């Protein structure tokens, strides 16, 4: 194994990067969120989808600027590390990876539930564990292999949702859109805040910057293409769902898209869509987490073995295995569906600081290859909006997230102090003996 300071292979194309983004963004959430959001906004849920996409775009612009200026593995970790402070960067990476580990484990259990529903008798927990083992193996065997598998699953996932939307649009009842906003405009904004969580997978592209063939050009294109493509799919699905079932029926259902699919005579669509959606989310989750661990280890803030790159496979093998192992423990021991809001809190806090890092990039006079429209106002607006959304989650999720943040701070302070002491001891041991 190559050791600390190794670099990763640049073997991912623009299509691979877009597919990683779509795999991370479009998860099982769309199958549930549409009903909750419709209960708040009524038919205006279609407007809420667009408002939340616009909000996500503000932060996405910051990721595009930072990713083109600092195309390194680690994403938010590297941005904070260089532009704000090393400890802040570590905590940004810690929050992001913690949130994504929980997100991946939650998606794994979702996969188990979908499979056990389609094949009664299959243990949902064992199915979830088997999925984690499989995606960990794929990530260990090669980034290009993982990306190719993800490409196939994303194609199926997008195809299923587009098929669902097309069939629904052919069976619209326009009367279901009148009145358009039965509860007024304020609940539409609440629904938009809720739906923002359906977009938070796009930063996963940024952590793979070091493996893109042309990161300065392809990373911004991939982020915006994945985000806006997801928004278009969400819009089509929401219009079809409201138009077929009506917002009241969606709001009353625990599985709204499944209900719409049954009304259209294609109930199997949701089962297949749920399986492939959760699979690709877990696959890209392990991929993203491992690159943050890799970057932290390369900066001597994690054990150096985590920055080792396998000479034949070209993957950060130990980082991949660590990511998969943590998810496996969570999947086998906990029901983590209740931690979804903790994921949102941690990821949104990391987005606040990412926008701050982009503001720092501007104030330092650094010109990134990609420049966002209205620079730097998008970053200020993105930081404020992300903060508002982060602190709109329930207090228990905030408290749990703050505990995770405290654990990260303790790790950084203790580990870096021990690492520096070890380096000084190693230097002293090689000094020539006094004559």
C-alpha positions in Angstrom: 0.0 0.0 0.0 1.2 3.5 -0.8 1.4 5.6 2.3 0.4 9.1 3.5 0.5 11.9 1.0 -0.6 9.6 -1.9 -2.8 10.9 -4.6 -5.9 9.3 -6.1 -6.3 8.4 -9.8 -8.0 10.9 -12.1 -10.4 8.5 -13.9 -13.9 10.0 -13.5 -15.6 11.8 -16.4 -18.2 14.5 -16.4 -20.9 11.9 -16.8 -19.6 9.9 -13.9 -19.6 13.0 -11.7 -23.2 14.0 -12.7 -24.3 10.4 -12.0 -22.7 10.5 -8.5 -24.7 13.7 -7.9 -27.9 12.2 -9.1 -27.3 9.1 -7.1 -26.7 11.1 -3.9 -29.6 13.6 -4.4 -32.5 11.4 -5.6 -33.1 9.1 -2.7 -36.1 7.5 -1.1 -37.0 10.9 0.3 -38.9 11.9 -2.8 -41.3 8.9 -2.2 -42.3 10.3 1.2 -41.6 14.1 1.2 -44.0 14.9 -1.5 -47.0 13.9 0.8 -45.8 15.9 3.8 -45.0 19.0 1.7 -48.4 18.7 -0.1 -50.1 18.7 3.3 -48.4 22.1 4.1 -48.7 23.8 0.7 -51.5 22.1 -1.1 -51.1 22.0 -4.9 -48.6 24.8 -4.5 -46.1 22.1 -3.5 -45.0 22.3 -7.1 -43.9 25.9 -6.3 -42.2 24.8 -3.1 -40.1 22.4 -5.1 -38.9 25.3 -7.3 -38.2 27.6 -4.3 -36.2 25.0 -2.5 -34.2 24.3 -5.7 -33.4 28.0 -6.0 -32.3 28.0 -2.4 -30.0 25.0 -2.9 -28.6 26.7 -6.0 -27.2 29.5 -3.9 -25.0 27.1 -1.9 -24.3 25.0 -5.0 -22.7 28.1 -6.5 -20.3 28.3 -3.5 -19.4 24.7 -4.0 -18.7 25.3 -7.7 -16.4 28.3 -6.9 -14.6 26.5 -4.1 -14.3 23.2 -6.0 -12.9 24.8 -9.1 -10.4 26.8 -7.0 -9.4 23.9 -4.6 -10.0 20.7 -6.5 -8.9 18.3 -3.7 -10.4 15.2 -2.1 -12.3 16.1 1.0 -14.6 18.9 -0.3 -15.9 21.0 2.6 -13.1 19.8 4.8 -10.4 21.2 2.5 -12.3 24.5 2.0 -12.6 25.3 5.7 -9.1 24.0 6.3 -7.4 26.4 3.9 -9.7 29.4 3.9 -11.0 29.6 7.5 -8.9 27.6 10.1 -7.6 24.0 10.2 -9.8 23.2 13.2 -12.9 24.7 11.6 -12.1 22.7 8.4 -11.8 19.5 10.5 -15.2 20.2 12.1 -16.8 20.9 8.8 -15.5 17.6 7.5 -16.6 15.9 10.7 -20.1 17.3 10.5 -20.4 16.4 6.8 -19.1 12.9 7.2 -21.2 12.2 10.3 -24.4 13.4 8.6 -23.6 11.3 5.5 -22.9 8.2 7.5 -26.3 8.5 9.2 -27.9 9.3 5.8 -26.3 6.2 4.2 -27.2 3.9 7.1 -30.8 5.2 6.9 -31.0 4.6 3.2 -29.6 1.1 3.8 -32.5 0.3 6.2 -34.9 1.9 3.7 -33.5 -0.6 1.1 -34.2 -3.4 3.5 -37.8 -2.3 4.1 -38.4 -2.0 0.3 -36.9 -5.5 -0.3 -38.8 -7.1 2.6 -42.1 -5.6 1.3 -41.4 -7.0 -2.2 -40.1 -10.4 -0.9 -41.9 -11.2 2.4 -39.8 -13.2 4.7 -36.6 -11.4 4.0 -35.2 -9.7 7.1 -35.0 -5.9 6.5 -31.9 -5.6 8.8 -30.0 -8.4 7.1 -30.9 -7.0 3.7 -29.6 -3.6 4.8 -26.4 -5.1 6.1 -25.9 -7.1 2.9 -26.3 -3.8 0.9 -23.6 -2.1 3.0 -21.2 -5.0 2.5 -21.8 -4.9 -1.2 -21.3 -1.2 -1.7 -18.2 -1.3 0.5 -16.8 -4.0 -1.7 -17.5 -2.1 -4.8 -15.9 1.1 -3.5 -12.9 -0.9 -2.4 -12.4 -2.5 -5.8 -12.2 0.7 -7.7 -13.7 4.2 -8.1 -14.4 3.7 -11.8 -16.1 0.4 -11.0 -18.3 2.0 -8.4 -19.1 4.9 -10.7 -20.1 2.5 -13.5 -22.4 0.6 -11.2 -23.9 3.9 -10.0 -24.4 5.1 -13.5 -26.5 2.0 -14.3 -28.6 2.3 -11.1 -29.1 6.1 -11.7 -30.3 5.4 -15.2 -32.9 3.0 -13.9 -33.9 5.3 -11.0 -34.3 8.3 -13.3 -36.1 6.2 -15.9 -38.6 4.9 -13.3 -39.4 8.4 -12.0 -39.7 9.9 -15.5 -42.0 7.0 -16.5 -44.1 7.6 -13.4 -44.3 11.3 -14.2 -45.1 10.8 -17.9 -47.9 8.4 -17.1 -49.3 10.8 -14.4 -49.2 13.8 -16.7 -51.3 11.8 -19.2 -53.9 11.3 -16.5 -54.0 14.8 -15.0 -57.2 16.2 -13.4 -56.6 19.9 -13.6 -59.3 20.4 -10.9 -56.9 19.1 -8.4 -54.9 22.3 -8.7 -57.8 24.6 -7.7 -57.4 26.3 -5.3 -53.6 26.5 -5.9 -52.5 27.6 -2.4 -55.4 26.8 0.0 -53.4 27.7 3.1 -51.8 30.8 1.9 -48.2 31.6 0.9 -46.4 31.1 4.3 -47.0 27.3 4.3 -45.5 27.2 0.8 -42.2 28.5 2.3 -42.4 25.9 5.1 -42.8 23.2 2.4 -39.9 24.6 0.5 -37.7 24.5 3.7 -38.7 20.8 4.1 -38.1 20.0 0.5 -34.6 21.5 0.7 -33.5 18.3 2.4 -34.2 16.4 -0.9 -31.4 18.3 -2.5 -28.5 18.1 0.0 -26.7 15.3 -1.8 -25.0 17.5 -4.4 -21.9 18.3 -2.4 -20.9 14.6 -2.6 -19.5 15.5 -6.1 -17.0 18.0 -4.5 -15.3 15.3 -2.4 -14.3 13.5 -5.5 -12.6 16.5 -7.1 -9.2 14.8 -7.0 -10.5 11.9 -9.1 -12.1 14.0 -11.9 -10.1 14.2 -15.1 -10.7 18.0 -15.4 -12.0 19.2 -12.0 -11.8 22.9 -12.7 -14.2 22.6 -15.6 -16.2 19.5 -14.8 -16.9 19.9 -11.1 -19.1 23.0 -11.4 -20.9 21.6 -14.5 -21.5 18.3 -12.7 -22.9 20.0 -9.5 -25.3 22.3 -11.4 -26.4 19.6 -13.9 -27.2 17.1 -11.1 -29.0 19.7 -9.0 -31.1 21.2 -11.8 -31.9 17.8 -13.3 -33.1 16.6 -9.9 -35.2 19.7 -9.6 -36.8 19.1 -13.0 -37.6 15.4 -12.0 -39.0 16.5 -8.7 -41.2 19.1 -10.4 -42.6 16.6 -12.9 -43.2 14.0 -10.2 -45.0 16.6 -7.9 -47.2 17.8 -10.8 -48.1 14.3 -11.7 -48.8 13.2 -8.1 -51.0 16.2 -7.3 -52.8 16.0 -10.7 -53.7 12.3 -10.3 -54.4 12.0 -6.6 -55.1 15.5 -5.3 -53.1 17.1 -2.5 -55.5 15.9 0.3 -55.0 12.3 -0.6 -51.2 12.7 -0.9 -51.1 14.4 2.6 -53.1 11.6 4.2 -50.9 8.8 2.8 -47.7 7.5 4.5 -46.6 6.2 1.0 -48.0 8.9 -1.4 -46.2 7.9 -4.6 -47.1 4.3 -4.0 -50.7 5.3 -3.8 -50.5 7.3 -7.0 -48.7 4.4 -8.8 -51.5 2.0 -7.7 -54.1 4.5 -9.1 -52.2 4.4 -12.4 -52.0 0.6 -12.3 -48.2 0.5 -12.0 -47.7 -0.1 -8.3 -44.5 -2.0 -8.9 -42.9 1.3 -10.1 -42.5 2.6 -6.5 -40.9 -0.7 -5.3 -38.3 -0.7 -8.0 -37.7 3.0 -7.7 -37.2 2.7 -3.9 -34.7 -0.1 -4.3 -32.5 1.5 -6.9 -32.8 4.9 -5.2 -31.6 3.7 -1.9 -28.9 1.5 -3.5 -27.3 4.5 -5.3 -27.5 6.7 -2.2 -25.6 4.2 -0.1 -23.0 3.5 -2.8 -22.2 7.2 -3.2 -22.4 7.7 0.6 -19.5 5.3 1.2 -17.6 6.9 -1.7 -17.9 10.4 -0.2 -17.2 9.5 3.4 -14.0 7.7 2.6 -12.6 10.6 0.7 -13.1 12.9 3.7 -11.3 10.4 6.0 -8.6 10.2 3.3 -8.1 14.0 3.3 -8.1 14.2 7.1 -5.5 11.5 7.4 -3.3 13.1 4.7 -3.3 16.2 6.9 -2.3 14.1 10.0 -5.7 14.6 11.7 -6.6 11.0 11.4 -4.5 7.8 11.6 -2.1 7.9 8.6 -3.2 4.5 7.4 -6.5 6.0 6.2 -4.6 8.0 3.6 -3.0 4.9 2.1 -3.9 4.2 -1.5 -3.9 0.7 -2.8 -1.3 0.5 -5.6 -3.4 -1.8 -7.9 -7.0 -0.7 -7.0 -6.2 3.0 -6.7 -8.7 3.4 -3.8 -8.2 4.7 -0.2 -8.9 1.1 0.9 -8.7 1.6 4.7 -10.9 4.7 4.5 -13.5 2.8 2.5 -13.4 -0.1 5.0 -13.8 2.3 7.9 -16.8 4.0 6.3 -18.5 0.7 5.6 -17.8 -0.7 9.0 -19.3 2.3 10.8 -22.4 2.1 8.7 -22.6 -1.6 9.2 -22.6 -1.2 13.0 -25.4 1.4 12.8 -27.5 -0.7 10.5 -27.2 -3.8 12.6 -27.8 -2.3 16.0 -30.1 0.8 15.7 -33.3 1.9 14.2 -31.9 5.2 12.9 -34.8 6.6 11.0 -35.3 9.0 13.8 -31.9 10.5 13.2 -32.8 11.9 9.7 -33.2 15.4 11.2 -29.7 15.2 12.8 -28.3 14.5 9.3 -30.0 17.7 8.0 -28.8 19.8 10.9 -25.1 18.7 10.5 -25.0 19.0 6.8 -26.7 22.4 6.8 -24.2 23.7 9.4 -21.4 22.5 7.1 -23.2 24.4 4.3 -23.2 27.6 6.4 -19.4 27.4 6.8 -18.9 26.4 3.2 -20.6 29.7 2.2 -18.4 31.5 4.7 -15.3 29.9 3.1 -16.5 31.1 -0.3 -16.8 34.6 1.1 -13.3 34.3 2.3 -12.1 33.3 -1.1 -13.7 36.5 -2.5 -12.2 38.7 0.2 -8.8 37.3 -0.3 -9.0 38.3 -3.9 -8.6 34.8 -5.3 -10.2 34.3 -8.7 -11.7 30.8 -9.1 -12.0 29.3 -12.7 -15.8 29.2 -12.1 -17.4 32.5 -11.0 -21.0 32.5 -9.9 -23.5 35.1 -11.0 -23.8 38.1 -8.6 -20.6 37.0 -6.8 -20.3 37.1 -3.7 -24.0 37.8 -2.8 -25.0 34.2 -3.4 -22.6 33.0 -0.7 -24.0 35.5 1.9 -27.6 34.5 1.0 -26.7 30.8 1.1 -25.1 31.1 4.5 -28.1 32.9 6.0 -30.6 30.5 4.4 -28.7 27.4 5.5 -28.5 28.7 9.1 -32.2 29.4 9.2 -33.0 25.9 7.9 -30.4 24.3 10.3 -32.0 25.9 13.3 -35.5 25.1 12.2 -35.1 21.4 13.0 -36.4 20.1 16.2 -34.4 20.9 19.4 -33.5 17.3 20.1 -31.8 17.0 16.7 -29.9 20.2 17.4 -28.7 18.9 20.8 -27.6 15.6 19.3 -25.8 17.4 16.5 -24.0 19.7 18.9 -22.9 16.6 20.8 -21.4 15.2 17.6 -19.7 18.5 17.0 -18.2 18.5 20.6 -16.9 14.9 20.0 -15.2 16.1 16.8 -13.6 19.0 18.6 -12.2 16.7 21.4 -10.9 14.3 18.8 -9.1 17.1 16.9 -7.5 18.7 20.0 -6.4 15.4 21.5 -5.3 13.6 18.3 -3.4 16.5 16.8 -1.6 17.1 20.1 -0.6 13.4 20.4 0.5 13.4 16.7 2.7 16.5 17.2 4.2 14.9 20.3 4.9 11.7 18.4 6.6 13.6 15.6 8.8 15.5 18.1 9.7 12.2 19.7 10.5 10.6 16.4 12.8 13.5 15.4 14.6 13.3 18.8 15.2 9.5 18.3 17.1 10.0 15.1 19.5 12.7 16.3 23.1 11.7 16.5 24.4 10.9 20.0 26.5 13.6 21.7 30.2 13.0 21.6 
